[in-house]
């Protein structure tokens, strides 16, 4: 059964991580920094797939059209 993204295992831990910083990239102790795309892409594709994370989240790369 497919779960919504925010109900995936570990998402509660992710929510407790330090906040993002939209105005300053690379801020120390920030979990992530928001960025805007610098170019328009007509047909975006996944170019990297962390297999260890996919296994934890029980994601099948074949379902995503990978490999």
PDB file of N, CA, C and O in Angstrom, chain B, residues numbered from 101:
ATOM      1  N   UNK B 101       0.840  -1.182   0.000  1.00  0.00           N
ATOM      2  CA  UNK B 101       0.000   0.000   0.000  1.00  0.00           C
ATOM      3  C   UNK B 101       0.886   1.247   0.000  1.00  0.00           C
ATOM      4  O   UNK B 101       1.831   1.348   0.783  1.00  0.00           O
ATOM      5  N   UNK B 102       0.580   2.167  -0.861  1.00  0.00           N
ATOM      6  CA  UNK B 102       1.353   3.387  -0.971  1.00  0.00           C
ATOM      7  C   UNK B 102       0.927   4.382   0.105  1.00  0.00           C
ATOM      8  O   UNK B 102      -0.264   4.575   0.347  1.00  0.00           O
ATOM      9  N   UNK B 103       1.923   5.017   0.756  1.00  0.00           N
ATOM     10  CA  UNK B 103       1.644   6.001   1.800  1.00  0.00           C
ATOM     11  C   UNK B 103       1.956   7.399   1.287  1.00  0.00           C
ATOM     12  O   UNK B 103       2.836   7.568   0.443  1.00  0.00           O
ATOM     13  N   UNK B 104       1.234   8.415   1.796  1.00  0.00           N
ATOM     14  CA  UNK B 104       1.592   9.794   1.455  1.00  0.00           C
ATOM     15  C   UNK B 104       3.024  10.085   1.904  1.00  0.00           C
ATOM     16  O   UNK B 104       3.522   9.475   2.850  1.00  0.00           O
ATOM     17  N   UNK B 105       3.670  11.007   1.226  1.00  0.00           N
ATOM     18  CA  UNK B 105       5.069  11.334   1.505  1.00  0.00           C
ATOM     19  C   UNK B 105       5.300  11.660   2.975  1.00  0.00           C
ATOM     20  O   UNK B 105       6.267  11.185   3.570  1.00  0.00           O
ATOM     21  N   UNK B 106       4.414  12.472   3.571  1.00  0.00           N
ATOM     22  CA  UNK B 106       4.622  12.888   4.958  1.00  0.00           C
ATOM     23  C   UNK B 106       4.330  11.786   5.974  1.00  0.00           C
ATOM     24  O   UNK B 106       4.546  11.980   7.170  1.00  0.00           O
ATOM     25  N   UNK B 107       3.843  10.636   5.518  1.00  0.00           N
ATOM     26  CA  UNK B 107       3.611   9.506   6.413  1.00  0.00           C
ATOM     27  C   UNK B 107       4.650   8.404   6.223  1.00  0.00           C
ATOM     28  O   UNK B 107       4.543   7.340   6.833  1.00  0.00           O
ATOM     29  N   UNK B 108       5.654   8.652   5.382  1.00  0.00           N
ATOM     30  CA  UNK B 108       6.707   7.667   5.148  1.00  0.00           C
ATOM     31  C   UNK B 108       7.529   7.480   6.423  1.00  0.00           C
ATOM     32  O   UNK B 108       7.626   8.401   7.234  1.00  0.00           O
ATOM     33  N   UNK B 109       8.121   6.299   6.609  1.00  0.00           N
ATOM     34  CA  UNK B 109       8.957   6.070   7.787  1.00  0.00           C
ATOM     35  C   UNK B 109      10.072   7.108   7.886  1.00  0.00           C
ATOM     36  O   UNK B 109      10.729   7.414   6.891  1.00  0.00           O
ATOM     37  N   UNK B 110      10.282   7.640   9.062  1.00  0.00           N
ATOM     38  CA  UNK B 110      11.355   8.596   9.298  1.00  0.00           C
ATOM     39  C   UNK B 110      10.981  10.046   9.079  1.00  0.00           C
ATOM     40  O   UNK B 110      11.774  10.925   9.415  1.00  0.00           O
ATOM     41  N   UNK B 111       9.818  10.338   8.536  1.00  0.00           N
ATOM     42  CA  UNK B 111       9.459  11.734   8.267  1.00  0.00           C
ATOM     43  C   UNK B 111       9.308  12.533   9.554  1.00  0.00           C
ATOM     44  O   UNK B 111       9.573  13.735   9.558  1.00  0.00           O
ATOM     45  N   UNK B 112       8.887  11.894  10.655  1.00  0.00           N
ATOM     46  CA  UNK B 112       8.785  12.619  11.916  1.00  0.00           C
ATOM     47  C   UNK B 112      10.174  13.042  12.395  1.00  0.00           C
ATOM     48  O   UNK B 112      10.321  14.110  12.989  1.00  0.00           O
ATOM     49  N   UNK B 113      11.193  12.216  12.145  1.00  0.00           N
ATOM     50  CA  UNK B 113      12.561  12.582  12.498  1.00  0.00           C
ATOM     51  C   UNK B 113      13.044  13.739  11.627  1.00  0.00           C
ATOM     52  O   UNK B 113      13.711  14.650  12.117  1.00  0.00           O
ATOM     53  N   UNK B 114      12.715  13.704  10.355  1.00  0.00           N
ATOM     54  CA  UNK B 114      13.106  14.773   9.433  1.00  0.00           C
ATOM     55  C   UNK B 114      12.519  16.108   9.889  1.00  0.00           C
ATOM     56  O   UNK B 114      13.178  17.144   9.805  1.00  0.00           O
ATOM     57  N   UNK B 115      11.284  16.076  10.368  1.00  0.00           N
ATOM     58  CA  UNK B 115      10.616  17.306  10.798  1.00  0.00           C
ATOM     59  C   UNK B 115      11.290  17.925  12.013  1.00  0.00           C
ATOM     60  O   UNK B 115      11.154  19.126  12.245  1.00  0.00           O
ATOM     61  N   UNK B 116      12.014  17.129  12.794  1.00  0.00           N
ATOM     62  CA  UNK B 116      12.687  17.657  13.985  1.00  0.00           C
ATOM     63  C   UNK B 116      14.076  18.204  13.678  1.00  0.00           C
ATOM     64  O   UNK B 116      14.720  18.757  14.569  1.00  0.00           O
ATOM     65  N   UNK B 117      14.554  18.068  12.449  1.00  0.00           N
ATOM     66  CA  UNK B 117      15.870  18.575  12.085  1.00  0.00           C
ATOM     67  C   UNK B 117      15.865  20.099  12.070  1.00  0.00           C
ATOM     68  O   UNK B 117      14.799  20.712  12.017  1.00  0.00           O
ATOM     69  N   UNK B 118      17.054  20.723  12.118  1.00  0.00           N
ATOM     70  CA  UNK B 118      17.101  22.195  12.086  1.00  0.00           C
ATOM     71  C   UNK B 118      16.361  22.751  10.870  1.00  0.00           C
ATOM     72  O   UNK B 118      16.237  22.067   9.854  1.00  0.00           O
ATOM     73  N   UNK B 119      15.881  23.958  10.966  1.00  0.00           N
ATOM     74  CA  UNK B 119      15.071  24.544   9.880  1.00  0.00           C
ATOM     75  C   UNK B 119      15.889  24.877   8.639  1.00  0.00           C
ATOM     76  O   UNK B 119      17.119  24.823   8.635  1.00  0.00           O
ATOM     77  N   UNK B 120      15.163  25.219   7.603  1.00  0.00           N
ATOM     78  CA  UNK B 120      15.819  25.651   6.372  1.00  0.00           C
ATOM     79  C   UNK B 120      16.109  27.146   6.448  1.00  0.00           C
ATOM     80  O   UNK B 120      15.579  27.858   7.301  1.00  0.00           O
ATOM     81  N   UNK B 121      16.947  27.594   5.554  1.00  0.00           N
ATOM     82  CA  UNK B 121      17.247  29.015   5.427  1.00  0.00           C
ATOM     83  C   UNK B 121      17.068  29.382   3.966  1.00  0.00           C
ATOM     84  O   UNK B 121      17.890  29.010   3.129  1.00  0.00           O
ATOM     85  N   UNK B 122      16.007  30.106   3.651  1.00  0.00           N
ATOM     86  CA  UNK B 122      15.709  30.455   2.261  1.00  0.00           C
ATOM     87  C   UNK B 122      16.627  31.547   1.729  1.00  0.00           C
ATOM     88  O   UNK B 122      16.879  31.608   0.526  1.00  0.00           O
ATOM     89  N   UNK B 123      17.131  32.410   2.610  1.00  0.00           N
ATOM     90  CA  UNK B 123      17.886  33.569   2.145  1.00  0.00           C
ATOM     91  C   UNK B 123      19.403  33.377   2.170  1.00  0.00           C
ATOM     92  O   UNK B 123      20.124  34.196   1.600  1.00  0.00           O
ATOM     93  N   UNK B 124      19.909  32.323   2.810  1.00  0.00           N
ATOM     94  CA  UNK B 124      21.357  32.137   2.893  1.00  0.00           C
ATOM     95  C   UNK B 124      21.722  30.680   2.606  1.00  0.00           C
ATOM     96  O   UNK B 124      21.506  29.823   3.463  1.00  0.00           O
ATOM     97  N   UNK B 125      22.264  30.377   1.435  1.00  0.00           N
ATOM     98  CA  UNK B 125      22.634  28.991   1.130  1.00  0.00           C
ATOM     99  C   UNK B 125      23.820  28.535   1.974  1.00  0.00           C
ATOM    100  O   UNK B 125      24.716  29.320   2.284  1.00  0.00           O
ATOM    101  N   UNK B 126      23.810  27.281   2.332  1.00  0.00           N
ATOM    102  CA  UNK B 126      24.933  26.704   3.052  1.00  0.00           C
ATOM    103  C   UNK B 126      25.059  27.149   4.492  1.00  0.00           C
ATOM    104  O   UNK B 126      26.173  27.214   5.012  1.00  0.00           O
ATOM    105  N   UNK B 127      23.957  27.460   5.158  1.00  0.00           N
ATOM    106  CA  UNK B 127      24.004  27.910   6.547  1.00  0.00           C
ATOM    107  C   UNK B 127      24.358  26.730   7.449  1.00  0.00           C
ATOM    108  O   UNK B 127      23.752  25.664   7.343  1.00  0.00           O
ATOM    109  N   UNK B 128      25.329  26.915   8.327  1.00  0.00           N
ATOM    110  CA  UNK B 128      25.768  25.877   9.249  1.00  0.00           C
ATOM    111  C   UNK B 128      24.614  25.435  10.135  1.00  0.00           C
ATOM    112  O   UNK B 128      23.882  26.276  10.658  1.00  0.00           O
ATOM    113  N   UNK B 129      24.443  24.164  10.309  1.00  0.00           N
ATOM    114  CA  UNK B 129      23.397  23.530  11.122  1.00  0.00           C
ATOM    115  C   UNK B 129      22.008  23.610  10.500  1.00  0.00           C
ATOM    116  O   UNK B 129      21.037  23.234  11.156  1.00  0.00           O
ATOM    117  N   UNK B 130      21.875  24.078   9.281  1.00  0.00           N
ATOM    118  CA  UNK B 130      20.567  24.068   8.619  1.00  0.00           C
ATOM    119  C   UNK B 130      20.392  22.713   7.940  1.00  0.00           C
ATOM    120  O   UNK B 130      21.350  22.146   7.414  1.00  0.00           O
ATOM    121  N   UNK B 131      19.182  22.205   7.955  1.00  0.00           N
ATOM    122  CA  UNK B 131      18.905  20.912   7.332  1.00  0.00           C
ATOM    123  C   UNK B 131      18.972  21.029   5.811  1.00  0.00           C
ATOM    124  O   UNK B 131      19.473  20.130   5.135  1.00  0.00           O
ATOM    125  N   UNK B 132      18.472  22.124   5.284  1.00  0.00           N
ATOM    126  CA  UNK B 132      18.494  22.343   3.844  1.00  0.00           C
ATOM    127  C   UNK B 132      18.325  23.825   3.565  1.00  0.00           C
ATOM    128  O   UNK B 132      17.891  24.576   4.439  1.00  0.00           O
ATOM    129  N   UNK B 133      18.659  24.248   2.375  1.00  0.00           N
ATOM    130  CA  UNK B 133      18.442  25.618   1.920  1.00  0.00           C
ATOM    131  C   UNK B 133      17.567  25.565   0.683  1.00  0.00           C
ATOM    132  O   UNK B 133      17.830  24.779  -0.227  1.00  0.00           O
ATOM    133  N   UNK B 134      16.527  26.389   0.636  1.00  0.00           N
ATOM    134  CA  UNK B 134      15.657  26.426  -0.534  1.00  0.00           C
ATOM    135  C   UNK B 134      16.366  27.175  -1.657  1.00  0.00           C
ATOM    136  O   UNK B 134      17.016  28.196  -1.430  1.00  0.00           O
ATOM    137  N   UNK B 135      16.230  26.658  -2.852  1.00  0.00           N
ATOM    138  CA  UNK B 135      16.802  27.310  -4.022  1.00  0.00           C
ATOM    139  C   UNK B 135      15.762  27.334  -5.129  1.00  0.00           C
ATOM    140  O   UNK B 135      14.854  26.504  -5.158  1.00  0.00           O
ATOM    141  N   UNK B 136      15.899  28.279  -6.026  1.00  0.00           N
ATOM    142  CA  UNK B 136      15.026  28.351  -7.196  1.00  0.00           C
ATOM    143  C   UNK B 136      15.799  27.831  -8.400  1.00  0.00           C
ATOM    144  O   UNK B 136      17.000  28.077  -8.514  1.00  0.00           O
ATOM    145  N   UNK B 137      15.131  27.120  -9.295  1.00  0.00           N
ATOM    146  CA  UNK B 137      15.820  26.644 -10.497  1.00  0.00           C
ATOM    147  C   UNK B 137      16.387  27.809 -11.294  1.00  0.00           C
ATOM    148  O   UNK B 137      15.760  28.864 -11.400  1.00  0.00           O
ATOM    149  N   UNK B 138      17.571  27.613 -11.852  1.00  0.00           N
ATOM    150  CA  UNK B 138      18.188  28.680 -12.638  1.00  0.00           C
ATOM    151  C   UNK B 138      17.835  28.579 -14.117  1.00  0.00           C
ATOM    152  O   UNK B 138      18.050  29.528 -14.871  1.00  0.00           O
ATOM    153  N   UNK B 139      17.293  27.431 -14.540  1.00  0.00           N
ATOM    154  CA  UNK B 139      16.887  27.242 -15.931  1.00  0.00           C
ATOM    155  C   UNK B 139      15.578  26.462 -15.967  1.00  0.00           C
ATOM    156  O   UNK B 139      15.239  25.762 -15.013  1.00  0.00           O
ATOM    157  N   UNK B 140      14.846  26.586 -17.072  1.00  0.00           N
ATOM    158  CA  UNK B 140      13.617  25.822 -17.263  1.00  0.00           C
ATOM    159  C   UNK B 140      13.968  24.490 -17.918  1.00  0.00           C
ATOM    160  O   UNK B 140      14.737  24.449 -18.878  1.00  0.00           O
ATOM    161  N   UNK B 141      13.409  23.412 -17.403  1.00  0.00           N
ATOM    162  CA  UNK B 141      13.639  22.078 -17.967  1.00  0.00           C
ATOM    163  C   UNK B 141      12.296  21.522 -18.403  1.00  0.00           C
ATOM    164  O   UNK B 141      11.385  21.378 -17.588  1.00  0.00           O
ATOM    165  N   UNK B 142      12.168  21.207 -19.696  1.00  0.00           N
ATOM    166  CA  UNK B 142      10.900  20.706 -20.228  1.00  0.00           C
ATOM    167  C   UNK B 142      10.540  19.309 -19.728  1.00  0.00           C
ATOM    168  O   UNK B 142       9.374  19.027 -19.453  1.00  0.00           O
ATOM    169  N   UNK B 143      11.527  18.445 -19.611  1.00  0.00           N
ATOM    170  CA  UNK B 143      11.260  17.058 -19.251  1.00  0.00           C
ATOM    171  C   UNK B 143      12.255  16.601 -18.176  1.00  0.00           C
ATOM    172  O   UNK B 143      13.192  15.865 -18.484  1.00  0.00           O
ATOM    173  N   UNK B 144      12.064  17.028 -16.916  1.00  0.00           N
ATOM    174  CA  UNK B 144      13.033  16.669 -15.875  1.00  0.00           C
ATOM    175  C   UNK B 144      13.058  15.164 -15.626  1.00  0.00           C
ATOM    176  O   UNK B 144      12.044  14.479 -15.763  1.00  0.00           O
ATOM    177  N   UNK B 145      14.230  14.667 -15.259  1.00  0.00           N
ATOM    178  CA  UNK B 145      14.415  13.240 -14.999  1.00  0.00           C
ATOM    179  C   UNK B 145      15.237  13.059 -13.730  1.00  0.00           C
ATOM    180  O   UNK B 145      16.028  13.928 -13.361  1.00  0.00           O
ATOM    181  N   UNK B 146      15.044  11.932 -13.073  1.00  0.00           N
ATOM    182  CA  UNK B 146      15.881  11.579 -11.935  1.00  0.00           C
ATOM    183  C   UNK B 146      17.237  11.157 -12.482  1.00  0.00           C
ATOM    184  O   UNK B 146      17.314  10.296 -13.358  1.00  0.00           O
ATOM    185  N   UNK B 147      18.303  11.758 -11.970  1.00  0.00           N
ATOM    186  CA  UNK B 147      19.641  11.429 -12.457  1.00  0.00           C
ATOM    187  C   UNK B 147      20.466  10.667 -11.424  1.00  0.00           C
ATOM    188  O   UNK B 147      21.535  10.147 -11.745  1.00  0.00           O
ATOM    189  N   UNK B 148      19.980  10.598 -10.199  1.00  0.00           N
ATOM    190  CA  UNK B 148      20.679   9.847  -9.158  1.00  0.00           C
ATOM    191  C   UNK B 148      19.642   9.166  -8.277  1.00  0.00           C
ATOM    192  O   UNK B 148      18.560   9.705  -8.041  1.00  0.00           O
ATOM    193  N   UNK B 149      19.979   7.995  -7.802  1.00  0.00           N
ATOM    194  CA  UNK B 149      19.038   7.215  -7.002  1.00  0.00           C
ATOM    195  C   UNK B 149      19.822   6.585  -5.852  1.00  0.00           C
ATOM    196  O   UNK B 149      20.572   5.636  -6.081  1.00  0.00           O
ATOM    197  N   UNK B 150      19.672   7.083  -4.619  1.00  0.00           N
ATOM    198  CA  UNK B 150      20.390   6.490  -3.490  1.00  0.00           C
ATOM    199  C   UNK B 150      19.733   5.171  -3.081  1.00  0.00           C
ATOM    200  O   UNK B 150      18.712   5.171  -2.393  1.00  0.00           O
ATOM    201  N   UNK B 151      20.308   4.066  -3.499  1.00  0.00           N
ATOM    202  CA  UNK B 151      19.692   2.759  -3.269  1.00  0.00           C
ATOM    203  C   UNK B 151      19.453   2.474  -1.792  1.00  0.00           C
ATOM    204  O   UNK B 151      18.434   1.881  -1.438  1.00  0.00           O
ATOM    205  N   UNK B 152      20.371   2.885  -0.926  1.00  0.00           N
ATOM    206  CA  UNK B 152      20.196   2.606   0.504  1.00  0.00           C
ATOM    207  C   UNK B 152      18.972   3.331   1.062  1.00  0.00           C
ATOM    208  O   UNK B 152      18.251   2.778   1.892  1.00  0.00           O
ATOM    209  N   UNK B 153      18.737   4.553   0.616  1.00  0.00           N
ATOM    210  CA  UNK B 153      17.560   5.307   1.073  1.00  0.00           C
ATOM    211  C   UNK B 153      16.295   4.712   0.470  1.00  0.00           C
ATOM    212  O   UNK B 153      15.275   4.611   1.151  1.00  0.00           O
ATOM    213  N   UNK B 154      16.349   4.322  -0.790  1.00  0.00           N
ATOM    214  CA  UNK B 154      15.191   3.703  -1.442  1.00  0.00           C
ATOM    215  C   UNK B 154      14.773   2.432  -0.707  1.00  0.00           C
ATOM    216  O   UNK B 154      13.581   2.163  -0.556  1.00  0.00           O
ATOM    217  N   UNK B 155      15.748   1.656  -0.253  1.00  0.00           N
ATOM    218  CA  UNK B 155      15.426   0.439   0.502  1.00  0.00           C
ATOM    219  C   UNK B 155      14.743   0.773   1.822  1.00  0.00           C
ATOM    220  O   UNK B 155      13.768   0.120   2.195  1.00  0.00           O
ATOM    221  N   UNK B 156      15.238   1.777   2.530  1.00  0.00           N
ATOM    222  CA  UNK B 156      14.637   2.182   3.805  1.00  0.00           C
ATOM    223  C   UNK B 156      13.197   2.620   3.600  1.00  0.00           C
ATOM    224  O   UNK B 156      12.324   2.299   4.406  1.00  0.00           O
ATOM    225  N   UNK B 157      12.943   3.362   2.509  1.00  0.00           N
ATOM    226  CA  UNK B 157      11.594   3.870   2.226  1.00  0.00           C
ATOM    227  C   UNK B 157      10.740   2.865   1.463  1.00  0.00           C
ATOM    228  O   UNK B 157       9.590   3.147   1.125  1.00  0.00           O
ATOM    229  N   UNK B 158      11.305   1.695   1.196  1.00  0.00           N
ATOM    230  CA  UNK B 158      10.613   0.631   0.471  1.00  0.00           C
ATOM    231  C   UNK B 158      10.135   1.107  -0.903  1.00  0.00           C
ATOM    232  O   UNK B 158       8.997   0.859  -1.300  1.00  0.00           O
ATOM    233  N   UNK B 159      11.030   1.797  -1.619  1.00  0.00           N
ATOM    234  CA  UNK B 159      10.734   2.284  -2.966  1.00  0.00           C
ATOM    235  C   UNK B 159      11.357   1.343  -3.987  1.00  0.00           C
ATOM    236  O   UNK B 159      12.502   0.920  -3.828  1.00  0.00           O
ATOM    237  N   UNK B 160      10.624   1.022  -5.012  1.00  0.00           N
ATOM    238  CA  UNK B 160      11.104   0.151  -6.077  1.00  0.00           C
ATOM    239  C   UNK B 160      11.486   1.012  -7.277  1.00  0.00           C
ATOM    240  O   UNK B 160      10.625   1.696  -7.831  1.00  0.00           O
ATOM    241  N   UNK B 161      12.761   0.997  -7.699  1.00  0.00           N
ATOM    242  CA  UNK B 161      13.171   1.836  -8.825  1.00  0.00           C
ATOM    243  C   UNK B 161      12.422   1.518 -10.115  1.00  0.00           C
ATOM    244  O   UNK B 161      12.277   2.393 -10.969  1.00  0.00           O
ATOM    245  N   UNK B 162      11.945   0.291 -10.274  1.00  0.00           N
ATOM    246  CA  UNK B 162      11.196  -0.068 -11.483  1.00  0.00           C
ATOM    247  C   UNK B 162       9.858   0.663 -11.537  1.00  0.00           C
ATOM    248  O   UNK B 162       9.375   0.991 -12.621  1.00  0.00           O
ATOM    249  N   UNK B 163       9.260   0.919 -10.377  1.00  0.00           N
ATOM    250  CA  UNK B 163       7.999   1.673 -10.345  1.00  0.00           C
ATOM    251  C   UNK B 163       8.193   3.109 -10.813  1.00  0.00           C
ATOM    252  O   UNK B 163       7.257   3.738 -11.306  1.00  0.00           O
ATOM    253  N   UNK B 164       9.408   3.627 -10.658  1.00  0.00           N
ATOM    254  CA  UNK B 164       9.714   5.005 -11.036  1.00  0.00           C
ATOM    255  C   UNK B 164      10.292   5.086 -12.441  1.00  0.00           C
ATOM    256  O   UNK B 164      10.699   6.162 -12.879  1.00  0.00           O
ATOM    257  N   UNK B 165      10.335   3.957 -13.157  1.00  0.00           N
ATOM    258  CA  UNK B 165      10.865   3.955 -14.514  1.00  0.00           C
ATOM    259  C   UNK B 165      12.373   4.039 -14.567  1.00  0.00           C
ATOM    260  O   UNK B 165      12.943   4.478 -15.567  1.00  0.00           O
ATOM    261  N   UNK B 166      13.025   3.620 -13.492  1.00  0.00           N
ATOM    262  CA  UNK B 166      14.482   3.644 -13.434  1.00  0.00           C
ATOM    263  C   UNK B 166      15.006   2.238 -13.641  1.00  0.00           C
ATOM    264  O   UNK B 166      14.405   1.277 -13.161  1.00  0.00           O
ATOM    265  N   UNK B 167      16.086   2.104 -14.329  1.00  0.00           N
ATOM    266  CA  UNK B 167      16.794   0.837 -14.536  1.00  0.00           C
ATOM    267  C   UNK B 167      15.993  -0.167 -15.310  1.00  0.00           C
ATOM    268  O   UNK B 167      16.467  -1.277 -15.557  1.00  0.00           O
TER     269      UNK B 167
END
